[in-house]
Amino acid sequence: MSFPCDHCGGSRLATLPIQIACGLSLLAQSVPFGSETQPDVIRAIDAAERYRETNLAGYSVVEHYTISNGHFSMPAEVIVQTTYKRISGKTYEVLSRSGPSILKNRVMDRILEEEAKMSRGSVREQSLITSANYEMHLIGEQNIGDTSCLALELVPRVKSPHLLRGKVWVDSRSKVVIRIEGQPLVGESFFAGQPEVVRDYAPVDGISLAQRSHAISSGLIQGKTAITIIYDNYVVDRVPTP
């Protein structure tokens, strides 16, 4: 059984399950969560991301990396002092390394190289959680810890290792990102396959910044690889108020 569905592509025919999904998508746009509809929420998310990008001049943070792989009996532990500046992006000072050499050196250096690239210019702009980079669909409400959140499905508008297909949770009031999870449509260069990524955020001096990131991937040859980053001791540099 099929029905014509303009929302699914004009004159194309959609099966009944797809028709139902389209109806639910349209319903999410029109039915308010509290007093807000889906377009209201998406505009507020865009505004929250613009606020961070406009007001964040830079920061420093200590990043604690744990890198494990099924071929090694112990993980690598690396501590990095990271400095971010709006114009130049991220720079790193490695404070300590321990564990298997290939993990603490070769893999770690590739991670820092990718992170630095992602922090600069158009690459950073194209990795933000905004409607310019993602199609967003409001799917419900859920608490993350003690924070009341709205949950949205994320579909990247382009294939990129810096964009995730998955979900985002935003604070119900401020619309800042609290958690994002999913898979990149293109695998990261230091992973085998497409990793599962979960990243948690929290406000620091009024700016939403990463608190914990975890990525895990499995490959036939490389085995299971997991990377966890804990972010400590932020010092935030805000743009001066005129």
N, C-alpha and C positions, 0 to 999 in steps of 0.2 A: 504494500500500500504506500502511495507517495502523494505528495502535495507540492504545488509550486510554492517557492519561498523567496521573496525578493531579498530578504536579509542574507540568504545563502548564495546569492549570485543571480539575480534577475530571473531569467526564464529557465534556469536549471531546475531539475527535480531533486528534491531531498527525500531521503527515507524518513520514516516516522520518527526513529530515535534522534536524527539530526534536527528534524522539525521541532521536536520537544526541546532540544538543547537551545535552538535559536529562540524559542519562546521564552525560555528561562533567562537567556541573555538580555532580551528586550525587557523582561520583567525587572531584572536587576537594575536596569537603567532608569526605570520609572518609579519603582517602589522605594521609598525613602528608608534609610537606616537612621533612625532618629528623625531629624529634619532634613537629611541630605540624600540626594540621589547620586548615582554613579558618576555622572559628569561633575557634580559638586566635589566629590571626594578626589577625583583625578586632578582637577584644577588645584585643589588644596595641597596634594602631594607635590605637584610641579612647583607651587609657591614655596613649599618647605625646602625643596632641593635648591631652588634659586636663592633662598635666604642663606643657606649654608655656603653656597659658592660665592655669594656676594660679600658675606661677612667674615669668612675664614681667610685670614692672611697667611696663616701657617700654624704649625704645631711641632712639638717634639714628643716622642713616646718611646718607651722601652718595649720591644717586641720579643716574646719568648716563643721560640719555635720548637716543636717536637715533631720529628720526621721518622716514621717507622716503615719498614718494608718486610714482607714475609721471608725474604732470603737472609735477613740478619736477625740475630738473637736479641739485639738490643737496639733501641732507637738512637737517633742523633738528637742532641740538645744544643740549640744555638740561641744566644742572646744578642740582640741587635739594638743599637741606639739609632732611631730613625728620625730624620728631620724633613718636614714637608714645608715647602714655600710655594705660593701660588704660581709664580712665574716659572720657576725652575723644576718643580716637582719634588720627588723624594731623593734623598741621599742617605747613605748608611755607613755606620761604623760598627763592625762586628766586635762585640765585647768578649765573647767566649764561644768556643766550639768543643763538643765532645761527642764520642760515639764513632760509628763506622765512617771511614774517610770518605767514601763515595757519597754518603748521605750528607755529612756535615760540610763538605766542600763542593763537590760537583753539583749535586742536586740543589743545595742551598744557594749557591751562586746563581743558578738559573732562575730560582724563585725570585731573588732580589732583582735580577735583571728584568723579569717580567713585571714585577711590582713597580719598579721605577718607570718603565715604559708606560704603564697604565696610568700613572699619576700626572702625565704631562699633556698639555695642549689639547688637541682635538680628540686624542684617545681617551683622556679623562672625561671630556664632554660627552663622548659617545658611549660611556659606560655608566652614566648617571641613571638613577631610577626615575625616569620621567616619561611622559607620554610621547615625547619625540623619539625615544629609543624602544619603548614597549607599547604593545596593546595591553590594556589593563581591564580586567573584568571583576567587578565586586562579587564576592562569593559568600561572605558571611561575617560573623563577629566571633572573636575568641580572645581569651586572656592569655598573654605571654607573661608569665610570672604574675606580678601584681598589676600589670598594665592592661587596661581594656583596649583591644585592638580591632581594627577592620582588616579582613583578609581579602587579598586580590590575587587572581591568577595573572601571571606575567607571560607574555608571548613576545620574544624579541622581534623587532621589525627587520633586522638583518642578521645574518650569520656572523657571529663574533665570539672569540674565546672569552670576551669580557662581559658578555650578556648571558643571563641564565633564563632558561625556560622552567618556570616553576611557580612559586608563590612569594608574596611579600605581605608582611603584617605591619601596619602603621598605627601609631597612637590615635585612638578615636578622636581625641580633642585637637592635638597639634598637627597630626598627619605626618610627623617625622617617622622615618623607617625604624622599626624595632627589630625585625628579623627578615632575612631573605634566604630562601633555599631553592635549590634546583640544579639543573645541569646545563653547561654551555652547549650550544648547538655545534660548536667546533671545539675539539679537545685542546686543553692546555699543552704546550710543547713539552713540559716536564712530566706529564702524566701519560700513561697508556690508556687510551679510550677517553670516555667522557666522565669526569669525576662528579660525585654528588657533593654539593657545597652547601654549608649552612653558615651564615654569618649573623652575629648579634650586634646590635647598636644600642647606645644610650647617650643622652645629652651630657656634654662636658662643657661647662661655662656657657650653656645655652646653644651649643653646636653639637649636632648628632655625629658621633664618631664610633668606629668599630671597637668592640670590646672582646670579641672572641670569634675566630674563624676556624672551621673544620672542613676538610676536603678528603674524600676517600675514593680510591679508584682501584680496579682490579684488571690485570692484564695476564695473558697466558704465559708470557715469558718473564715480564717484570714482577709478576705477583701482585699481592695487595699492598698498596701504598696509602698511608694516611699522614696528613699534615695538619697539625693544630697550632694556632697562633693565639696567644694571650697578650693583650695590650695593657700596659701598666704605666702609671705616672705621666699622664698627659700634661703638657703645658701648652695652652692654646694662645695664639696670637690673633686677636680680632682686628678687623679693619677699623681704624679710628672713626668715631662718629663725627660728621661735619659740625 
